[in-house]
Amino acid sequence: MLYEFQFLQFTKEDLCITVIGIDVHKILLWVHIKDEKGNDIFKSEIRRNPKGLQSLYRLCQQYHVEKAVMESTSTYWYPVYQKLKTVCNECCVVNAYQLKVLGRHKTDEKDAELLATWGLLNILTTSYIPSIEIHQLRELIRTRISKQNRKSGIISRLKTMLEGVCPGITAVLRDLNLLNAQLFLQNWGKSKLSYVQWLETIKDGRIRKALITRRSIMEYWWNNPLDEVQQFLLDDQIKEFEFQRDQLTKLETMIGETLEKTDLEDGVKYVKSIRGIGFLTAVTIVAELGSVDRFINAREAAVSSGLTPRLKGSAGKIHSGRITKHGPKSIRRATYIACKSVIKFSPKHRQFFQSVKERRGGKKALVALSRKLVALAWTLWSTKSYYVEVKI
């Protein structure tokens, strides 16, 4: 009944357009065109390739399509959007979740028909389409997260391999990301010098000091290197680790260069002023939000990040469940990891975390703080102000 009431609000002039609904997949596009009266005038499937996109372009010209509506399926929608943007007056990209809410559908053809119908009636909410520079910045950020996960996987496999042949060595090396651990593994079994002589060749005083403090155990393994097969496996893991590390360095440099091409630099400065949030976390938050003008208030910014709970209400009672997770997971990951630093450096946020932790537990407290950080980031960005810690 709710949607029937909404239909009555539209006048005849609002519906005098031709709409194309497109269900986007990796290989095919299911196309459905409706006229202003809601009649079907064309429906078919088109290959998602250069020839198919050109056919779709001519099809829109032939039927004088004024509005295009498509699902935001992975990244497959982007070339379709770029092509139709040049021929249609309005090009809308909608989240597939809206179709699940508004109608039950089983086939791709039905999806395309629903997109055309709901687009004709202006029911769907159009997704935010960032500029090409912001889009590229997002891709770099998400690629960096993927590289970090691969790097963590390599370290995990390396620890497992070393513990299998050298019990207790990872406890001594501690963090394999540290330079002293990497330097030891790179020279282990290859240098003809004794452990003490090798330490004297290290110029960095901090690395040398860290290796000297663990000399009693490290010297034992230095004098008992791995066999040929184990050494080959160790070298292979180290090379893969170094490759991922170098790629991460290049990505971080490119993120900084791409940020300079956007209008997000001021936003990054404001968000970075929050104690405990670094440059890359601030870039991730700002890039995923995209624009400060997208949202009316801070709560909407948190909702777009998927950090607000699902609400279920009945008989005047409202129950909150788990977070929706509807937004990009990169912003949730960045804020969740940053919470530990924020708690350490910001007394105000530490107090908030402790109060929620006592009532709901540690994990829910971190999620609540993540939501608070996104809302605070939007507030600072919208008001163009730096964060000032209030003494408590």
Backbone torsions as a table, in degrees:
resi	resn	phi	psi	omega
1	MET	NA	-29.9	-178.9
2	LEU	-61.8	-44.7	-176.3
3	TYR	-75.7	-28.8	174.6
4	GLU	-63.7	-37.9	177.7
5	PHE	-65.3	-36.7	179.0
6	GLN	-69.1	-34.4	-179.8
7	PHE	-61.6	-36.3	-176.1
8	LEU	-68.2	-15.3	-178.6
9	GLN	-79.4	-15.4	-175.6
10	PHE	-88.5	138.3	176.0
11	THR	-92.1	171.9	-179.0
12	LYS	-64.1	-36.0	-179.1
13	GLU	-64.6	-30.3	-179.7
14	ASP	-67.0	-26.0	-173.2
15	LEU	-100.6	2.2	-177.0
16	CYS	-81.0	61.0	177.5
17	ILE	-142.5	160.6	174.0
18	THR	-105.2	129.4	-173.3
19	VAL	-120.5	139.5	173.8
20	ILE	-113.3	128.1	175.1
21	GLY	-104.6	132.6	-175.1
22	ILE	-129.4	120.5	173.0
23	ASP	-94.8	114.3	-169.7
24	VAL	-95.2	131.4	173.0
25	HIS	-131.5	176.3	-176.9
26	LYS	-63.8	-39.0	-174.2
27	ILE	-107.2	-40.0	-172.8
28	LEU	-119.9	157.3	171.2
29	LEU	-121.4	124.1	174.9
30	TRP	-95.2	121.1	-170.6
31	VAL	-113.9	137.4	177.6
32	HIS	-142.5	124.2	-178.8
33	ILE	-115.3	132.8	176.2
34	LYS	-123.4	145.7	177.0
35	ASP	-87.5	-173.6	-175.4
36	GLU	-66.8	-19.4	178.8
37	LYS	-91.9	-0.3	-179.3
38	GLY	86.6	9.1	178.8
39	ASN	-80.0	145.4	177.0
40	ASP	-78.7	124.9	178.8
41	ILE	-116.0	-13.6	176.3
42	PHE	-166.1	138.7	172.2
43	LYS	-154.1	134.6	-177.9
44	SER	-170.2	-179.4	173.8
45	GLU	-119.2	143.6	-176.0
46	ILE	-130.5	141.7	177.7
47	ARG	-69.0	138.5	178.6
48	ARG	-88.6	76.4	177.1
49	ASN	-144.5	174.4	-177.8
50	PRO	-53.2	-42.9	179.9
51	LYS	-65.6	-41.3	178.9
52	GLY	-65.9	-39.8	178.3
53	LEU	-64.8	-36.6	176.8
54	GLN	-67.4	-37.5	176.8
55	SER	-64.8	-39.8	177.8
56	LEU	-63.5	-38.6	178.0
57	TYR	-62.1	-47.6	179.7
58	ARG	-66.1	-33.8	179.1
59	LEU	-64.1	-42.7	178.2
60	CYS	-65.4	-35.7	176.5
61	GLN	-67.3	-42.3	-176.8
62	GLN	-61.9	-43.2	-177.2
63	TYR	-96.9	8.7	177.7
64	HIS	53.3	51.0	-179.7
65	VAL	-70.7	127.8	-179.0
66	GLU	-102.0	-21.8	-176.9
67	LYS	-138.4	132.6	177.5
68	ALA	-117.9	135.1	179.5
69	VAL	-128.3	127.9	-178.2
70	MET	-142.1	158.7	176.5
71	GLU	-79.7	149.6	177.2
72	SER	-90.3	70.7	-177.3
73	THR	-85.5	109.9	179.5
74	SER	47.7	-130.6	175.2
75	THR	-107.3	7.1	-175.1
76	TYR	-70.4	-22.8	-177.6
77	TRP	-74.9	-22.0	-168.1
78	TYR	-62.7	-49.7	178.2
79	PRO	-63.9	-31.9	176.5
80	VAL	-65.8	-43.3	178.8
81	TYR	-61.9	-45.5	-179.4
82	GLN	-61.9	-36.1	-179.1
83	LYS	-72.7	-45.4	-175.8
84	LEU	-76.2	-21.2	-179.9
85	LYS	-62.6	-24.8	-178.2
86	THR	-85.0	-12.2	-176.1
87	VAL	-118.7	-25.7	-178.4
88	CYS	-101.6	143.4	177.8
89	ASN	-66.7	-33.5	-179.2
90	GLU	-135.7	129.4	-179.5
91	CYS	-127.2	115.0	-173.4
92	CYS	-113.1	134.5	173.1
93	VAL	-113.9	123.9	-175.2
94	VAL	-120.8	151.7	177.2
95	ASN	-74.2	137.5	-178.3
96	ALA	-62.2	-21.3	180.0
97	TYR	-61.1	-31.3	-179.7
98	GLN	-64.7	-37.0	178.4
99	LEU	-66.7	-35.6	179.4
100	LYS	-66.3	-32.3	180.0
101	VAL	-78.7	-43.1	-172.8
102	LEU	-81.2	-25.2	-178.3
103	GLY	-161.7	147.7	176.7
104	ARG	-89.3	125.5	-177.5
105	HIS	-137.1	151.7	-174.2
106	LYS	-120.7	-28.0	-174.4
107	THR	-119.2	163.2	178.3
108	ASP	-68.0	-35.8	177.5
109	GLU	-62.2	-40.4	178.3
110	LYS	-67.2	-35.1	176.2
111	ASP	-58.8	-48.5	-178.8
112	ALA	-62.2	-39.7	178.9
113	GLU	-65.8	-41.5	178.3
114	LEU	-64.6	-39.7	177.8
115	LEU	-60.1	-43.1	178.7
116	ALA	-66.2	-41.9	-178.5
117	THR	-65.6	-51.7	-179.4
118	TRP	-66.6	-33.5	175.5
119	GLY	-65.8	-36.3	178.3
120	LEU	-64.8	-34.5	-178.0
121	LEU	-94.3	3.5	177.8
122	ASN	58.2	37.2	-179.9
123	ILE	-84.7	-35.4	-171.6
124	LEU	-77.4	148.2	175.5
125	THR	-95.0	124.9	-176.8
126	THR	-74.7	135.8	177.5
127	SER	-74.0	154.2	176.9
128	TYR	-73.8	127.5	178.2
129	ILE	-108.5	110.1	-177.9
130	PRO	-74.6	166.0	174.2
131	SER	-67.2	166.2	-177.3
132	ILE	-62.9	-34.2	179.9
133	GLU	-68.4	-42.9	178.2
134	ILE	-68.4	-37.7	177.1
135	HIS	-60.2	-44.4	178.4
136	GLN	-66.1	-37.2	178.1
137	LEU	-63.5	-41.2	176.7
138	ARG	-62.1	-42.9	-179.7
139	GLU	-63.1	-39.4	178.1
140	LEU	-64.6	-42.3	-179.8
141	ILE	-63.0	-44.8	-178.4
142	ARG	-69.9	-33.2	175.5
143	THR	-66.5	-38.1	178.2
144	ARG	-63.3	-40.6	177.7
145	ILE	-61.9	-41.9	178.3
146	SER	-62.5	-41.8	178.4
147	LYS	-64.5	-38.9	178.2
148	GLN	-63.1	-40.5	177.9
149	ASN	-64.0	-40.0	177.3
150	ARG	-64.9	-41.4	179.0
151	LYS	-62.8	-41.7	177.8
152	SER	-64.1	-36.9	177.6
153	GLY	-65.3	-38.2	178.2
154	ILE	-64.4	-44.1	179.4
155	ILE	-62.1	-40.7	179.0
156	SER	-62.7	-44.4	179.1
157	ARG	-66.2	-36.9	179.7
158	LEU	-65.2	-42.0	177.8
159	LYS	-63.2	-42.5	179.9
160	THR	-62.6	-42.7	-179.7
161	MET	-65.1	-44.3	-178.4
162	LEU	-66.5	-39.8	179.9
163	GLU	-67.5	-25.6	179.3
164	GLY	-71.5	-25.4	-177.4
165	VAL	-115.4	-23.4	-178.0
166	CYS	-132.8	82.7	-177.0
167	PRO	-57.7	129.6	176.2
168	GLY	88.6	-4.1	-175.0
169	ILE	-71.9	-35.4	-179.6
170	THR	-69.5	-27.7	176.6
171	ALA	-67.9	-31.3	179.1
172	VAL	-79.8	-43.3	179.3
173	LEU	-71.3	-24.7	179.1
174	ARG	61.1	-112.3	-176.4
175	ASP	-85.3	117.2	-178.9
176	LEU	-73.9	-7.6	174.5
177	ASN	-75.7	-20.4	-176.9
178	LEU	-71.6	151.0	-176.5
179	LEU	-65.8	-35.1	-177.9
180	ASN	-65.9	-38.0	178.3
181	ALA	-68.1	-42.6	180.0
182	GLN	-64.5	-41.7	-179.0
183	LEU	-65.0	-39.0	178.5
184	PHE	-64.3	-46.9	-177.7
185	LEU	-65.6	-34.4	-179.8
186	GLN	-69.0	-31.2	-176.5
187	ASN	-102.8	-8.6	-177.3
188	TRP	-65.1	120.8	179.1
189	GLY	81.7	0.7	-178.1
190	LYS	-114.1	-30.2	-179.1
191	SER	-82.9	139.6	178.3
192	LYS	-88.3	-4.4	179.3
193	LEU	-80.7	158.2	173.0
194	SER	-73.5	169.1	-177.1
195	TYR	-62.3	-41.9	-179.7
196	VAL	-66.4	-42.4	178.5
197	GLN	-64.4	-37.6	179.9
198	TRP	-67.1	-37.2	178.5
199	LEU	-61.9	-34.0	-179.1
200	GLU	-69.1	-21.0	179.6
201	THR	-81.7	-11.7	-178.8
202	ILE	-80.9	122.1	-176.2
203	LYS	-83.5	-31.8	-178.4
204	ASP	-72.8	117.1	-176.2
205	GLY	-65.1	-36.3	-178.7
206	ARG	-68.1	-40.5	178.4
207	ILE	-66.9	-43.3	-180.0
208	ARG	-63.3	-40.5	179.7
209	LYS	-64.8	-40.7	-180.0
210	ALA	-64.3	-35.9	179.8
211	LEU	-77.5	-30.4	179.2
212	ILE	-69.9	-38.6	-178.4
213	THR	-63.4	-21.3	179.9
214	ARG	-111.5	25.0	-172.2
215	ARG	-60.2	-38.6	-173.3
216	SER	-58.6	-38.1	-179.6
217	ILE	-92.1	-41.1	-177.4
218	MET	-62.2	-36.9	-179.1
219	GLU	-66.4	-32.9	177.6
220	TYR	-62.5	-48.4	-179.0
221	TRP	-70.4	-30.4	177.6
222	TRP	-62.0	-37.9	180.0
223	ASN	-83.9	-6.4	178.5
224	ASN	-127.4	74.4	-175.8
225	PRO	-71.1	173.8	179.9
226	LEU	-75.8	160.9	175.2
227	ASP	-79.1	-178.1	-171.4
228	GLU	-62.3	-45.6	-178.0
229	VAL	-67.3	-45.5	-179.6
230	GLN	-64.5	-36.9	178.2
231	GLN	-65.8	-38.3	177.2
232	PHE	-62.6	-44.7	179.1
233	LEU	-64.6	-38.5	178.7
234	LEU	-64.6	-45.9	179.5
235	ASP	-61.9	-37.8	179.5
236	ASP	-64.0	-43.9	179.1
237	GLN	-66.3	-38.4	-179.9
238	ILE	-65.8	-42.1	178.2
239	LYS	-62.1	-41.9	178.9
240	GLU	-66.3	-38.6	178.0
241	PHE	-63.6	-45.2	-179.5
242	GLU	-64.9	-36.5	178.4
243	PHE	-63.5	-47.2	179.5
244	GLN	-64.6	-36.9	178.7
245	ARG	-64.1	-44.2	178.8
246	ASP	-65.4	-38.3	178.3
247	GLN	-64.4	-39.2	177.7
248	LEU	-63.0	-40.0	178.2
249	THR	-62.4	-44.1	178.7
250	LYS	-64.6	-40.4	179.7
251	LEU	-63.4	-42.5	-179.6
252	GLU	-64.6	-36.7	175.7
253	THR	-65.3	-43.6	-179.8
254	MET	-67.3	-33.1	176.5
255	ILE	-61.9	-43.7	178.2
256	GLY	-63.3	-40.5	179.7
257	GLU	-68.1	-39.7	-180.0
258	THR	-70.3	-34.5	178.5
259	LEU	-60.3	-36.0	-179.9
260	GLU	-64.7	-22.5	-179.8
261	LYS	-84.3	-9.3	-178.4
262	THR	-103.4	178.5	175.7
263	ASP	-102.8	28.5	-175.4
264	LEU	-101.2	-2.2	-174.5
265	GLU	-60.3	-41.9	180.0
266	ASP	-64.6	-40.4	178.2
267	GLY	-60.8	-39.2	178.4
268	VAL	-63.8	-40.0	179.1
269	LYS	-63.5	-42.1	-179.6
270	TYR	-66.2	-44.5	-178.4
271	VAL	-68.4	-36.7	-179.8
272	LYS	-66.0	-18.8	-179.9
273	SER	-70.5	-14.6	175.5
274	ILE	-68.7	126.3	-176.1
275	ARG	-64.1	124.8	179.7
276	GLY	103.5	-11.2	178.8
277	ILE	-101.6	124.7	-179.0
278	GLY	-91.6	-176.2	-175.3
279	PHE	-62.6	-50.2	-175.4
280	LEU	-66.6	-36.8	176.5
281	THR	-65.3	-41.9	178.9
282	ALA	-64.2	-41.5	177.8
283	VAL	-62.2	-42.0	-179.8
284	THR	-61.8	-46.2	-179.1
285	ILE	-62.8	-47.9	-175.9
286	VAL	-68.0	-42.7	-178.3
287	ALA	-65.4	-40.4	-179.6
288	GLU	-72.5	-32.6	173.2
289	LEU	-68.7	-35.6	173.0
290	GLY	84.7	-57.7	-177.9
291	SER	-151.3	140.5	-179.4
292	VAL	-72.3	-23.0	-177.7
293	ASP	-80.2	-5.9	-179.7
294	ARG	-67.8	-26.7	-170.0
295	PHE	-118.9	146.7	178.7
296	ILE	-80.0	-37.6	-178.3
297	ASN	-145.7	178.2	-176.9
298	ALA	-66.7	-32.0	-179.8
299	ARG	-63.7	-39.6	178.3
300	GLU	-62.4	-36.5	177.3
301	ALA	-64.1	-41.3	177.7
302	ALA	-67.1	-37.4	178.0
303	VAL	-62.8	-42.3	-179.0
304	SER	-65.6	-20.6	178.8
305	SER	-89.5	-4.1	179.2
306	GLY	73.9	24.1	-176.3
307	LEU	-103.1	4.5	177.6
308	THR	-97.7	149.6	-176.7
309	PRO	-75.1	154.3	171.7
310	ARG	-71.5	135.6	-179.0
311	LEU	-111.6	131.1	176.1
312	LYS	-126.3	123.8	-177.0
313	GLY	-124.1	144.4	176.8
314	SER	-161.2	135.8	177.7
315	ALA	55.6	38.3	177.4
316	GLY	80.3	0.5	179.7
317	LYS	-109.2	135.8	-179.0
318	ILE	-117.3	128.4	178.1
319	HIS	-116.4	135.4	178.5
320	SER	-102.4	137.5	-179.8
321	GLY	-112.6	-145.9	179.1
322	ARG	-74.7	165.9	-179.4
323	ILE	-67.0	154.6	-173.8
324	THR	-72.4	-35.5	-176.9
325	LYS	58.7	33.9	-178.3
326	HIS	-81.8	-25.3	-177.4
327	GLY	-86.5	-174.0	178.8
328	PRO	-65.8	132.3	-176.7
329	LYS	-72.7	-16.6	-180.0
330	SER	-63.8	-36.4	-179.5
331	ILE	-73.5	-34.7	177.0
332	ARG	-68.0	-40.2	178.8
333	ARG	-64.2	-44.9	-176.9
334	ALA	-64.2	-44.8	-178.2
335	THR	-71.5	-35.4	-179.8
336	TYR	-63.8	-44.0	179.3
337	ILE	-68.8	-37.1	-178.3
338	ALA	-69.4	-18.9	-177.0
339	CYS	-58.0	-37.2	-178.5
340	LYS	-63.2	-39.5	177.8
341	SER	-72.0	-39.6	-180.0
342	VAL	-63.0	-41.8	178.6
343	ILE	-61.8	-36.0	-177.2
344	LYS	-71.1	-39.5	-171.4
345	PHE	-101.5	-16.0	-176.2
346	SER	-116.2	108.4	179.4
347	PRO	-60.3	-36.2	-178.4
348	LYS	-65.0	-46.1	-179.9
349	HIS	-72.2	-30.6	176.2
350	ARG	-64.6	-40.2	178.3
351	GLN	-65.4	-41.2	177.3
352	PHE	-62.3	-43.9	179.5
353	PHE	-61.2	-44.5	-178.4
354	GLN	-65.2	-38.1	-178.9
355	SER	-66.9	-39.4	178.2
356	VAL	-73.5	-36.7	-179.7
357	LYS	-61.4	-40.3	180.0
358	GLU	-63.4	-31.4	-177.2
359	ARG	-93.1	-38.1	-170.4
360	ARG	-120.6	-12.3	-178.4
361	GLY	106.3	164.3	-173.3
362	GLY	-66.2	-44.5	-176.9
363	LYS	-66.3	-42.9	178.4
364	LYS	-67.0	-31.5	177.2
365	ALA	-66.7	-38.4	177.6
366	LEU	-66.6	-38.9	177.4
367	VAL	-65.3	-42.3	178.3
368	ALA	-62.7	-39.8	178.2
369	LEU	-68.8	-36.4	176.6
370	SER	-60.4	-44.7	178.1
371	ARG	-62.1	-40.2	179.5
372	LYS	-64.8	-37.8	-179.9
373	LEU	-66.9	-40.9	177.9
374	VAL	-63.8	-44.2	178.4
375	ALA	-62.7	-41.5	178.8
376	LEU	-66.2	-39.6	178.8
377	ALA	-60.9	-44.5	178.3
378	TRP	-63.8	-41.0	-179.1
379	THR	-62.0	-45.4	178.7
380	LEU	-63.6	-41.6	-179.1
381	TRP	-66.1	-43.2	-176.9
382	SER	-70.4	-33.9	180.0
383	THR	-91.2	-4.3	179.7
384	LYS	54.9	51.1	-178.2
385	SER	-133.6	154.3	178.0
386	TYR	-90.7	152.5	-178.0
387	TYR	-75.6	133.7	177.4
388	VAL	-121.0	121.7	-179.5
389	GLU	-72.6	124.7	178.4
390	VAL	-88.8	127.5	-179.4
391	LYS	-70.2	139.8	-179.4
392	ILE	-120.7	NA	NA
